[in-house]
Amino acid sequence: MRQDKRKGKIGLIVLLITVIGVIAYMYVKKMFALDGPVYNVPAFITGF
């Protein structure tokens, strides 16, 4: 029972990180108007 609870917590944390990551990505994309394909993103991150 305890292990299942911990597993659920980890899943929730992963989901939360994913959601925050997507929102942050959308925000950054909107802010810098990167309306190119996805392969522009690594170049943007390394150029940051």
mmCIF file of the N, C-alpha and C atoms, coordinates in Angstrom:
data_MODEL
# 
_entry.id   MODEL 
# 
loop_
_atom_site.group_PDB 
_atom_site.id 
_atom_site.type_symbol 
_atom_site.label_atom_id 
_atom_site.label_alt_id 
_atom_site.label_comp_id 
_atom_site.label_asym_id 
_atom_site.label_entity_id 
_atom_site.label_seq_id 
_atom_site.pdbx_PDB_ins_code 
_atom_site.Cartn_x 
_atom_site.Cartn_y 
_atom_site.Cartn_z 
_atom_site.occupancy 
_atom_site.B_iso_or_equiv 
_atom_site.pdbx_formal_charge 
_atom_site.auth_seq_id 
_atom_site.auth_comp_id 
_atom_site.auth_asym_id 
_atom_site.auth_atom_id 
_atom_site.pdbx_PDB_model_num 
ATOM 1   N N  . MET A 1 1  ? 0.835  -1.201 0.000   1.00 0.00 ? 1  MET A N  1 
ATOM 2   C CA . MET A 1 1  ? 0.000  0.000  0.000   1.00 0.00 ? 1  MET A CA 1 
ATOM 3   C C  . MET A 1 1  ? 0.875  1.260  0.000   1.00 0.00 ? 1  MET A C  1 
ATOM 4   N N  . ARG A 1 2  ? 1.873  1.248  0.861   1.00 0.00 ? 2  ARG A N  1 
ATOM 5   C CA . ARG A 1 2  ? 2.746  2.415  0.991   1.00 0.00 ? 2  ARG A CA 1 
ATOM 6   C C  . ARG A 1 2  ? 3.525  2.660  -0.311  1.00 0.00 ? 2  ARG A C  1 
ATOM 7   N N  . GLN A 1 3  ? 3.996  1.559  -0.925  1.00 0.00 ? 3  GLN A N  1 
ATOM 8   C CA . GLN A 1 3  ? 4.769  1.666  -2.160  1.00 0.00 ? 3  GLN A CA 1 
ATOM 9   C C  . GLN A 1 3  ? 3.920  2.257  -3.294  1.00 0.00 ? 3  GLN A C  1 
ATOM 10  N N  . ASP A 1 4  ? 2.668  1.847  -3.371  1.00 0.00 ? 4  ASP A N  1 
ATOM 11  C CA . ASP A 1 4  ? 1.753  2.359  -4.396  1.00 0.00 ? 4  ASP A CA 1 
ATOM 12  C C  . ASP A 1 4  ? 1.554  3.865  -4.244  1.00 0.00 ? 4  ASP A C  1 
ATOM 13  N N  . LYS A 1 5  ? 1.465  4.301  -2.992  1.00 0.00 ? 5  LYS A N  1 
ATOM 14  C CA . LYS A 1 5  ? 1.286  5.726  -2.711  1.00 0.00 ? 5  LYS A CA 1 
ATOM 15  C C  . LYS A 1 5  ? 2.498  6.518  -3.216  1.00 0.00 ? 5  LYS A C  1 
ATOM 16  N N  . ARG A 1 6  ? 3.688  5.987  -2.945  1.00 0.00 ? 6  ARG A N  1 
ATOM 17  C CA . ARG A 1 6  ? 4.927  6.649  -3.365  1.00 0.00 ? 6  ARG A CA 1 
ATOM 18  C C  . ARG A 1 6  ? 5.001  6.712  -4.895  1.00 0.00 ? 6  ARG A C  1 
ATOM 19  N N  . LYS A 1 7  ? 4.615  5.610  -5.536  1.00 0.00 ? 7  LYS A N  1 
ATOM 20  C CA . LYS A 1 7  ? 4.614  5.544  -7.000  1.00 0.00 ? 7  LYS A CA 1 
ATOM 21  C C  . LYS A 1 7  ? 3.684  6.609  -7.585  1.00 0.00 ? 7  LYS A C  1 
ATOM 22  N N  . GLY A 1 8  ? 2.515  6.757  -6.971  1.00 0.00 ? 8  GLY A N  1 
ATOM 23  C CA . GLY A 1 8  ? 1.542  7.762  -7.400  1.00 0.00 ? 8  GLY A CA 1 
ATOM 24  C C  . GLY A 1 8  ? 2.087  9.171  -7.247  1.00 0.00 ? 8  GLY A C  1 
ATOM 25  N N  . LYS A 1 9  ? 2.825  9.397  -6.151  1.00 0.00 ? 9  LYS A N  1 
ATOM 26  C CA . LYS A 1 9  ? 3.421  10.707 -5.895  1.00 0.00 ? 9  LYS A CA 1 
ATOM 27  C C  . LYS A 1 9  ? 4.457  11.037 -6.962  1.00 0.00 ? 9  LYS A C  1 
ATOM 28  N N  . ILE A 1 10 ? 5.306  10.056 -7.301  1.00 0.00 ? 10 ILE A N  1 
ATOM 29  C CA . ILE A 1 10 ? 6.329  10.255 -8.337  1.00 0.00 ? 10 ILE A CA 1 
ATOM 30  C C  . ILE A 1 10 ? 5.666  10.571 -9.673  1.00 0.00 ? 10 ILE A C  1 
ATOM 31  N N  . GLY A 1 11 ? 4.617  9.831  -10.001 1.00 0.00 ? 11 GLY A N  1 
ATOM 32  C CA . GLY A 1 11 ? 3.876  10.074 -11.238 1.00 0.00 ? 11 GLY A CA 1 
ATOM 33  C C  . GLY A 1 11 ? 3.296  11.472 -11.286 1.00 0.00 ? 11 GLY A C  1 
ATOM 34  N N  . LEU A 1 12 ? 2.776  11.922 -10.144 1.00 0.00 ? 12 LEU A N  1 
ATOM 35  C CA . LEU A 1 12 ? 2.199  13.264 -10.036 1.00 0.00 ? 12 LEU A CA 1 
ATOM 36  C C  . LEU A 1 12 ? 3.275  14.328 -10.233 1.00 0.00 ? 12 LEU A C  1 
ATOM 37  N N  . ILE A 1 13 ? 4.448  14.118 -9.631  1.00 0.00 ? 13 ILE A N  1 
ATOM 38  C CA . ILE A 1 13 ? 5.568  15.060 -9.769  1.00 0.00 ? 13 ILE A CA 1 
ATOM 39  C C  . ILE A 1 13 ? 6.016  15.137 -11.226 1.00 0.00 ? 13 ILE A C  1 
ATOM 40  N N  . VAL A 1 14 ? 6.142  13.979 -11.880 1.00 0.00 ? 14 VAL A N  1 
ATOM 41  C CA . VAL A 1 14 ? 6.537  13.933 -13.292 1.00 0.00 ? 14 VAL A CA 1 
ATOM 42  C C  . VAL A 1 14 ? 5.523  14.679 -14.157 1.00 0.00 ? 14 VAL A C  1 
ATOM 43  N N  . LEU A 1 15 ? 4.240  14.455 -13.885 1.00 0.00 ? 15 LEU A N  1 
ATOM 44  C CA . LEU A 1 15 ? 3.167  15.130 -14.619 1.00 0.00 ? 15 LEU A CA 1 
ATOM 45  C C  . LEU A 1 15 ? 3.248  16.640 -14.422 1.00 0.00 ? 15 LEU A C  1 
ATOM 46  N N  . LEU A 1 16 ? 3.485  17.053 -13.182 1.00 0.00 ? 16 LEU A N  1 
ATOM 47  C CA . LEU A 1 16 ? 3.596  18.474 -12.848 1.00 0.00 ? 16 LEU A CA 1 
ATOM 48  C C  . LEU A 1 16 ? 4.767  19.110 -13.590 1.00 0.00 ? 16 LEU A C  1 
ATOM 49  N N  . ILE A 1 17 ? 5.924  18.433 -13.587 1.00 0.00 ? 17 ILE A N  1 
ATOM 50  C CA . ILE A 1 17 ? 7.108  18.936 -14.294 1.00 0.00 ? 17 ILE A CA 1 
ATOM 51  C C  . ILE A 1 17 ? 6.823  19.058 -15.789 1.00 0.00 ? 17 ILE A C  1 
ATOM 52  N N  . THR A 1 18 ? 6.148  18.054 -16.349 1.00 0.00 ? 18 THR A N  1 
ATOM 53  C CA . THR A 1 18 ? 5.807  18.073 -17.777 1.00 0.00 ? 18 THR A CA 1 
ATOM 54  C C  . THR A 1 18 ? 4.909  19.259 -18.108 1.00 0.00 ? 18 THR A C  1 
ATOM 55  N N  . VAL A 1 19 ? 3.876  19.463 -17.284 1.00 0.00 ? 19 VAL A N  1 
ATOM 56  C CA . VAL A 1 19 ? 2.936  20.576 -17.507 1.00 0.00 ? 19 VAL A CA 1 
ATOM 57  C C  . VAL A 1 19 ? 3.661  21.914 -17.408 1.00 0.00 ? 19 VAL A C  1 
ATOM 58  N N  . ILE A 1 20 ? 4.489  22.080 -16.371 1.00 0.00 ? 20 ILE A N  1 
ATOM 59  C CA . ILE A 1 20 ? 5.251  23.320 -16.191 1.00 0.00 ? 20 ILE A CA 1 
ATOM 60  C C  . ILE A 1 20 ? 6.192  23.530 -17.375 1.00 0.00 ? 20 ILE A C  1 
ATOM 61  N N  . GLY A 1 21 ? 6.842  22.454 -17.817 1.00 0.00 ? 21 GLY A N  1 
ATOM 62  C CA . GLY A 1 21 ? 7.738  22.529 -18.970 1.00 0.00 ? 21 GLY A CA 1 
ATOM 63  C C  . GLY A 1 21 ? 7.028  22.984 -20.233 1.00 0.00 ? 21 GLY A C  1 
ATOM 64  N N  . VAL A 1 22 ? 5.847  22.430 -20.482 1.00 0.00 ? 22 VAL A N  1 
ATOM 65  C CA . VAL A 1 22 ? 5.063  22.800 -21.668 1.00 0.00 ? 22 VAL A CA 1 
ATOM 66  C C  . VAL A 1 22 ? 4.629  24.262 -21.589 1.00 0.00 ? 22 VAL A C  1 
ATOM 67  N N  . ILE A 1 23 ? 4.146  24.687 -20.427 1.00 0.00 ? 23 ILE A N  1 
ATOM 68  C CA . ILE A 1 23 ? 3.712  26.080 -20.241 1.00 0.00 ? 23 ILE A CA 1 
ATOM 69  C C  . ILE A 1 23 ? 4.900  27.027 -20.421 1.00 0.00 ? 23 ILE A C  1 
ATOM 70  N N  . ALA A 1 24 ? 6.037  26.683 -19.827 1.00 0.00 ? 24 ALA A N  1 
ATOM 71  C CA . ALA A 1 24 ? 7.242  27.505 -19.959 1.00 0.00 ? 24 ALA A CA 1 
ATOM 72  C C  . ALA A 1 24 ? 7.680  27.584 -21.418 1.00 0.00 ? 24 ALA A C  1 
ATOM 73  N N  . TYR A 1 25 ? 7.629  26.452 -22.127 1.00 0.00 ? 25 TYR A N  1 
ATOM 74  C CA . TYR A 1 25 ? 7.993  26.409 -23.548 1.00 0.00 ? 25 TYR A CA 1 
ATOM 75  C C  . TYR A 1 25 ? 7.073  27.306 -24.382 1.00 0.00 ? 25 TYR A C  1 
ATOM 76  N N  . MET A 1 26 ? 5.776  27.209 -24.138 1.00 0.00 ? 26 MET A N  1 
ATOM 77  C CA . MET A 1 26 ? 4.805  28.038 -24.861 1.00 0.00 ? 26 MET A CA 1 
ATOM 78  C C  . MET A 1 26 ? 5.052  29.520 -24.586 1.00 0.00 ? 26 MET A C  1 
ATOM 79  N N  . TYR A 1 27 ? 5.308  29.845 -23.317 1.00 0.00 ? 27 TYR A N  1 
ATOM 80  C CA . TYR A 1 27 ? 5.553  31.228 -22.900 1.00 0.00 ? 27 TYR A CA 1 
ATOM 81  C C  . TYR A 1 27 ? 6.801  31.784 -23.583 1.00 0.00 ? 27 TYR A C  1 
ATOM 82  N N  . VAL A 1 28 ? 7.883  31.001 -23.549 1.00 0.00 ? 28 VAL A N  1 
ATOM 83  C CA . VAL A 1 28 ? 9.146  31.427 -24.177 1.00 0.00 ? 28 VAL A CA 1 
ATOM 84  C C  . VAL A 1 28 ? 8.957  31.578 -25.683 1.00 0.00 ? 28 VAL A C  1 
ATOM 85  N N  . LYS A 1 29 ? 8.264  30.622 -26.286 1.00 0.00 ? 29 LYS A N  1 
ATOM 86  C CA . LYS A 1 29 ? 8.028  30.661 -27.731 1.00 0.00 ? 29 LYS A CA 1 
ATOM 87  C C  . LYS A 1 29 ? 7.233  31.907 -28.117 1.00 0.00 ? 29 LYS A C  1 
ATOM 88  N N  . LYS A 1 30 ? 6.214  32.220 -27.327 1.00 0.00 ? 30 LYS A N  1 
ATOM 89  C CA . LYS A 1 30 ? 5.380  33.397 -27.578 1.00 0.00 ? 30 LYS A CA 1 
ATOM 90  C C  . LYS A 1 30 ? 6.198  34.675 -27.378 1.00 0.00 ? 30 LYS A C  1 
ATOM 91  N N  . MET A 1 31 ? 6.987  34.695 -26.313 1.00 0.00 ? 31 MET A N  1 
ATOM 92  C CA . MET A 1 31 ? 7.772  35.868 -25.942 1.00 0.00 ? 31 MET A CA 1 
ATOM 93  C C  . MET A 1 31 ? 8.810  36.208 -27.010 1.00 0.00 ? 31 MET A C  1 
ATOM 94  N N  . PHE A 1 32 ? 9.499  35.193 -27.510 1.00 0.00 ? 32 PHE A N  1 
ATOM 95  C CA . PHE A 1 32 ? 10.566 35.420 -28.483 1.00 0.00 ? 32 PHE A CA 1 
ATOM 96  C C  . PHE A 1 32 ? 10.113 35.202 -29.928 1.00 0.00 ? 32 PHE A C  1 
ATOM 97  N N  . ALA A 1 33 ? 8.829  34.883 -30.109 1.00 0.00 ? 33 ALA A N  1 
ATOM 98  C CA . ALA A 1 33 ? 8.226  34.697 -31.436 1.00 0.00 ? 33 ALA A CA 1 
ATOM 99  C C  . ALA A 1 33 ? 9.028  33.715 -32.286 1.00 0.00 ? 33 ALA A C  1 
ATOM 100 N N  . LEU A 1 34 ? 9.352  32.568 -31.695 1.00 0.00 ? 34 LEU A N  1 
ATOM 101 C CA . LEU A 1 34 ? 10.044 31.506 -32.440 1.00 0.00 ? 34 LEU A CA 1 
ATOM 102 C C  . LEU A 1 34 ? 8.997  30.691 -33.194 1.00 0.00 ? 34 LEU A C  1 
ATOM 103 N N  . ASP A 1 35 ? 8.553  31.199 -34.320 1.00 0.00 ? 35 ASP A N  1 
ATOM 104 C CA . ASP A 1 35 ? 7.504  30.511 -35.068 1.00 0.00 ? 35 ASP A CA 1 
ATOM 105 C C  . ASP A 1 35 ? 8.097  29.557 -36.102 1.00 0.00 ? 35 ASP A C  1 
ATOM 106 N N  . GLY A 1 36 ? 9.284  29.028 -35.821 1.00 0.00 ? 36 GLY A N  1 
ATOM 107 C CA . GLY A 1 36 ? 9.915  28.033 -36.684 1.00 0.00 ? 36 GLY A CA 1 
ATOM 108 C C  . GLY A 1 36 ? 9.641  26.638 -36.161 1.00 0.00 ? 36 GLY A C  1 
ATOM 109 N N  . PRO A 1 37 ? 10.150 25.612 -36.843 1.00 0.00 ? 37 PRO A N  1 
ATOM 110 C CA . PRO A 1 37 ? 9.961  24.233 -36.386 1.00 0.00 ? 37 PRO A CA 1 
ATOM 111 C C  . PRO A 1 37 ? 10.693 23.944 -35.076 1.00 0.00 ? 37 PRO A C  1 
ATOM 112 N N  . VAL A 1 38 ? 10.469 22.744 -34.562 1.00 0.00 ? 38 VAL A N  1 
ATOM 113 C CA . VAL A 1 38 ? 10.981 22.374 -33.239 1.00 0.00 ? 38 VAL A CA 1 
ATOM 114 C C  . VAL A 1 38 ? 12.512 22.392 -33.184 1.00 0.00 ? 38 VAL A C  1 
ATOM 115 N N  . TYR A 1 39 ? 13.192 22.115 -34.285 1.00 0.00 ? 39 TYR A N  1 
ATOM 116 C CA . TYR A 1 39 ? 14.660 22.055 -34.244 1.00 0.00 ? 39 TYR A CA 1 
ATOM 117 C C  . TYR A 1 39 ? 15.304 23.420 -33.999 1.00 0.00 ? 39 TYR A C  1 
ATOM 118 N N  . ASN A 1 40 ? 14.534 24.493 -33.988 1.00 0.00 ? 40 ASN A N  1 
ATOM 119 C CA . ASN A 1 40 ? 15.054 25.809 -33.607 1.00 0.00 ? 40 ASN A CA 1 
ATOM 120 C C  . ASN A 1 40 ? 15.283 25.922 -32.104 1.00 0.00 ? 40 ASN A C  1 
ATOM 121 N N  . VAL A 1 41 ? 14.567 25.114 -31.333 1.00 0.00 ? 41 VAL A N  1 
ATOM 122 C CA . VAL A 1 41 ? 14.607 25.234 -29.877 1.00 0.00 ? 41 VAL A CA 1 
ATOM 123 C C  . VAL A 1 41 ? 15.990 24.915 -29.303 1.00 0.00 ? 41 VAL A C  1 
ATOM 124 N N  . PRO A 1 42 ? 16.660 23.811 -29.669 1.00 0.00 ? 42 PRO A N  1 
ATOM 125 C CA . PRO A 1 42 ? 18.003 23.570 -29.117 1.00 0.00 ? 42 PRO A CA 1 
ATOM 126 C C  . PRO A 1 42 ? 18.989 24.685 -29.448 1.00 0.00 ? 42 PRO A C  1 
ATOM 127 N N  . ALA A 1 43 ? 18.905 25.240 -30.637 1.00 0.00 ? 43 ALA A N  1 
ATOM 128 C CA . ALA A 1 43 ? 19.773 26.347 -31.029 1.00 0.00 ? 43 ALA A CA 1 
ATOM 129 C C  . ALA A 1 43 ? 19.497 27.566 -30.156 1.00 0.00 ? 43 ALA A C  1 
ATOM 130 N N  . PHE A 1 44 ? 18.223 27.800 -29.848 1.00 0.00 ? 44 PHE A N  1 
ATOM 131 C CA . PHE A 1 44 ? 17.833 28.916 -28.975 1.00 0.00 ? 44 PHE A CA 1 
ATOM 132 C C  . PHE A 1 44 ? 18.387 28.714 -27.569 1.00 0.00 ? 44 PHE A C  1 
ATOM 133 N N  . ILE A 1 45 ? 18.286 27.481 -27.070 1.00 0.00 ? 45 ILE A N  1 
ATOM 134 C CA . ILE A 1 45 ? 18.749 27.183 -25.708 1.00 0.00 ? 45 ILE A CA 1 
ATOM 135 C C  . ILE A 1 45 ? 20.273 27.341 -25.620 1.00 0.00 ? 45 ILE A C  1 
ATOM 136 N N  . THR A 1 46 ? 21.003 26.850 -26.604 1.00 0.00 ? 46 THR A N  1 
ATOM 137 C CA . THR A 1 46 ? 22.464 26.961 -26.580 1.00 0.00 ? 46 THR A CA 1 
ATOM 138 C C  . THR A 1 46 ? 22.905 28.405 -26.807 1.00 0.00 ? 46 THR A C  1 
ATOM 139 N N  . GLY A 1 47 ? 22.097 29.177 -27.524 1.00 0.00 ? 47 GLY A N  1 
ATOM 140 C CA . GLY A 1 47 ? 22.400 30.590 -27.754 1.00 0.00 ? 47 GLY A CA 1 
ATOM 141 C C  . GLY A 1 47 ? 21.955 31.495 -26.627 1.00 0.00 ? 47 GLY A C  1 
ATOM 142 N N  . PHE A 1 48 ? 21.349 30.899 -25.599 1.00 0.00 ? 48 PHE A N  1 
ATOM 143 C CA . PHE A 1 48 ? 20.841 31.646 -24.452 1.00 0.00 ? 48 PHE A CA 1 
ATOM 144 C C  . PHE A 1 48 ? 21.998 32.055 -23.562 1.00 0.00 ? 48 PHE A C  1 
# 
